Amino acid sequence: MTSPYIARPELLDADPLTATGRPVGWGVVSTGSIAATVTADIALLPDATLAAVSSRHADKAAAFAEQFGFAASYGDDDTRSGLDALLADPAVEVVYVATPHAQHAAVVRAALTAGKSVLVEKPITINAREATELAELARERGVFLMEAVWTRFQPAYQRALQIAASGELGQVHWVNAEISFPAPADPGARIWARADGGGALLDLAVYPLLWPWGTIGLPDSVTAVGTLNEEGVDAQNALSLSYASGAQAQLTTSLLARSPHSALVCGTEGWLRAEGADSVYRPERLEVQIGDAPVRVEEFERIGSGYVHELREVTRCLQQGLTESPVMPVHDSLALMHFLDGVRAQLGVVYPND
């Protein structure tokens, strides 16, 4: 069993909008919705500059650059791809990769080979084999690599880890966490496309998993059941995690139903619950009850769309010459991918990348 995450109290007190060093030039690969949301938060950092954006389509890259104020935009042409052009831009120090899952490995490999630091959207790759190859390449090149699991940097999530680690809840015995929303059954949509690594598991499962992993650890065993569509993409899954200590966790992700996106951690002395909309991945309010005492409420301010905390970490790491984040190290991404590979084997989900 992997040990629980270490709480980072410094993330609770630090202002992510305060510069931590020299300016860092960002390049963004993709012009989709998540790229737009994260770019808006990059722009909030006083020591970040928007150096370049790339897309296969030059017009989309140009429009995105104009919208957010990038210094340059690159699209595919007869001589080279927009990605190659972005990676050749000396103003780009770090690349944020927001492409569909199945493209992560190729894009990150190209960026690392070009000597660019990388922040890549979760999941880091489709499978553990691809993730291991990227980890080895980053280590060989001495280049920064981090998976963008933004929840791990959220102050409320860090506070939850701190509470659990303090012993205030006693010994944690079970965790219940879930996230689901009805996604229109469009085979052309990324989230349903088998070739893109679509499905509920790779897109969503990391969020409920963060809560038992952060308070108990990775499990000693997991039992997974799910519903697959005709294309073999998982539309819904339920995971039962078991630990040698006797602790258990139940996690659910679904693209079929609507849910409150909640997380509950229960110990011998009390419980804590992430409350509010999107609380499983962007908690802003914690409720804590110890024994029969009144419920204690702790609230946290949202800054931007909530990505500024992980963006501050990447910026700080680059300014300090680090090749990994101590909060989201590469070995945690590898452990996550091995876990997801095992779950997919039980569900019978196979992707072309495999």
N, C-alpha and C positions, 0 to 999 in steps of 0.2 A: 504493500500500500504506500502510495506517495504521501508525504506529510502535507498538512494543510498549508495554505499560503501564509506568509509572514505579513502581519499588519504593518503598514508604513505610516506611523503617526504624522510624519512630516508632510504627507499629502493632505492631511486634514487642515493644517494651518497655513500652508503656502498659498499665495495668490497666483493662480496660473497666468494672470495677465501682467505680472511683473517680469520684466526681462531678466534672464539669468546669464547673459553673456553677449557675445558677438552676434551679428545678423546671420541667419541661416537661409539659404535659397532653396525653395521648395519647387519641385516639379510634380504635376498631377497627371496620372495616366488614366484616361477615361473622362467622359463628360456626362455621366449618368447622374441620377438623383443623389446617391450617396456621395459621389465626388463633389457635387455642388454644396451639399450640407457641410461636409468636412472642410471644404475650401473656405467657406464663410467663417468657420472657426479658426482656420489657419490665419486668416486676415486679421483676427483680433489680437494676435501675438505681436507685441512691439518689436521683437527681435526675429521675426520671420518675414521673408520677402517672397512674393509670388513670382517665381522666375519664368516658368513655362508650363504649358499644358499641351497634351497630345491626344489625338484621336485619329482613327483611320480616315475620317472625313475632315478635310481642311476647313470647310465652312463651319462645322460644329465646333472645332477647336478655336477658330477665330471668334465666334460668337461667345463662347465660354470665357475666353481671355478678355474680351471687352466687358462682359458682365462683371467679372471679379477683379479686373485690373492686372492681369498677368503681363509681364514684360514681353513675352513671346508665345506664339502658338505654332504647333506643327501638326500637319496631316500627311497622309500617304501621298507620294507623287511617283513619277517614273524612275526616280533615282534611289530613293530610300523611304522607309516607313516613317510615320510620325514619331513612333517610339524611338527609332534609331536617332532621329534628329534631336529629340529631347535629351537622350542620353549623351549626345555629343556636345550639348550646351554647357559650357564651363560655369555658367551661373547657377546651374542645378547641383546642389549638394546632396539632397535627399529626395527620394521619389516616393510619393504616395500612390499605391496601386489599388485601384477601385474597379478592376475589370471583373467579369464573371469568374466564379471559382476555378473553373477548368483552365483558365488562362494564367492563373497566378504563377505557376511554376515557371513557365516560359518567360513571362515578363520580369519576374524577380531574378531569374538566372541571368537575363540580359543586363539588368541594372547592376547586379553585383559584379558581373564580368567587366562592366564599364567603370567600376570603382565608385558607384553611387550607393549611398546608404539607402535603406528601404524600410518603409512602413507599409505593410501589406494587409489589406482587409482580411478579416476572418472568413472562413478558415484559411490558414496559411497556404494550404494546398488541398488537393482532393484526397490524398492518402499519405500515410507515414513514409512510404518510400520516397515520394517527391519532396516531402518536408526534410527528410534526412539529407537528401542530396543538396538542398539549398543551405542547410545548416553547415554542412561540410565545406561548401563553396565559400560561404561568408567567413568561416573560420580561416580557410586558406588565404583568402584575400585580405583579411583583417578589416572587414567592412561591417558596419552596423546593420543589424536585421532585427525587426520586431513585428510580431503579429498584432493587429489593431483590435485587441479585445478591450474596448473602451471602458467597460464596466469596472474592470479591475482598478482603474484610476479614479473612479467616482468617490468623492469624500464620504457619502453615505455608506457605500459598500465597504470602504476601508474602515469606517467606524464600526460596522457590523462585525468585521473580522477582529477588530480590537476588543469589542465586547465579548465575543466568543472566546478569544485567547486569554482574556483576563480571568476566566473562571466564573464570571458573574452568572452565567446560565447553568453552571455546573457542568457535568459531562453531557455533551450533545449526543442524543440517542436517535433522533430522526429529523429529516429535512423533507419538506414538500415544496416543490417549485415547478412552475409551468409557464408556458407562453404559447398562445395560439391566436390565429386570426383567419377568417375565411378568405382565401385567395381565389379569385376567379379561375376556373379551370381552362386556362389558355395555354395550349401546348407550345406556343411561340414565346411565352413569357419566360424570362430567365429562371424564375423560381420553380418552374415545372419542367424545364428542359433538362433531360438526362445528359445531353452532351455538355451542358454548362455546370453539371454537378448540382442540379436542382433537388428540391425536397426539403422537408421540415428538419431533418436531422442536421445536415451540414449548415443550413442557414440559421437555425434557431437553438439547437440543443446546448450550445456552449453557455447560454445565459442561465438556464436553470441549473446546469452542472456547476457553475461557479459557486453556488451556495453550499452544497455539501463538500465540494473540493476545498473551499475556503475555510470551512469550519470543522470538517472531519478528515478530509483527504480523499484521494482517489480510492475507489472501492477495491476490495479483494475479489469480488465477483459481480457480474451484472447479468440480468435477464432482460431481454428486449423483445417486445412484440410490436407490430405495426401494421398499417394498412398501406398497400402499394397500389398505384394506379396501373392502367394497362401498359404504360411505358416502363414500368419498373421503378418509378420514383416514389419515395415514401411520402404519403400525404399526412400521416399521423403516426406517432410512436409513443410508447410508454416504457420507461426504463425503471427497473427495480434494482437498486444498488445495495449490496450487502458488505459488511465489514466484519473482520475477525473479532472485533470488540462487541459485536452484537448490534451495533448501530445500523440503521437502514435509511434509505432515501428513495423517494418516489418522484420521478421527473416525467413531465408530459410536454410534448410539442405537437402542434397540429396546424395544418393549413386548411382545415375544414370547419372549425368551430371558433367562436369568439370567447375570450376568457379575460380575467382581470390582470393577467401578467404579474403574478404574485410570488412571494417567497416567504416561507415560515421555517424557523430553526428552533428546535425544542430540546431543552436539556433537563437535567434532574432538578435544577433550582428555578428555572424560568424559561421564557421564550422571547424571541424577537421576530418581528414581522416587517417586511418592506411594504410600505403602504403607498397608495396612489397609482395613477395611470402609469404604465410602463415601468413599474417599480422593480421588476425582475432584472431589467438591464439598465435603467436609469433611475435608481431610487433617490428620492428627495426627502423622504420621511420614514423614520423608523419608530415602531412602537415596541416597547420593552416592558415585560412584566416579570418581576422576581417574586416568587412565592405568592402571597395574597396582597402584596402592595399594589397601590394604584398603578395603572398603566402609565409609563413614562414616554413622552413623545419628544423626539429629536428631529429637527428640521434642517434642511440644507438648501442653500441657494443654487439654482441652476445658472450657469454662465454660458452664454451662447446657446448652442444646441446640446452641450454637454461633452463635446469632443476635446475641448481645450485642455483638459487635464492630461490626456494621453499625448496630445501634441506638445504640451509643455515638457513632458518627460522625454520625448524624442529630441526636442531642441536642446534640453539640458545635457542629455547624454552626448550629443554631437559636440556641443561646446566643450565638454570635458574629455573628449577623445575616447569615449567608451564604445565598444562594439556590441554590447548588449545592454538591455535595461535590467536593473536588479529587481524591478517590480514585475516585469513580464519577460523573463529570460527565455531563450530559445528552447531550452530543455522542457519547459512547461508546454510549449507548442507541440513538441514532439510527443510528449506524454498524452496530450489531448488527441493528436491524430491517431496514435496507437489505440486509444480508447474508442474513438469513432470507427476505426477500421473493424474492431471487434464487434461493435454494435451492428455495423452494416452487414457483417457476415451472418449475424443472427437474423437480421431482417431480410436478407437476400437482395440487397441493393448493390448493384455493380455499375460502375461508370466506365466509359471508353478509356479514360486515363489509367484505369487499373491494369 
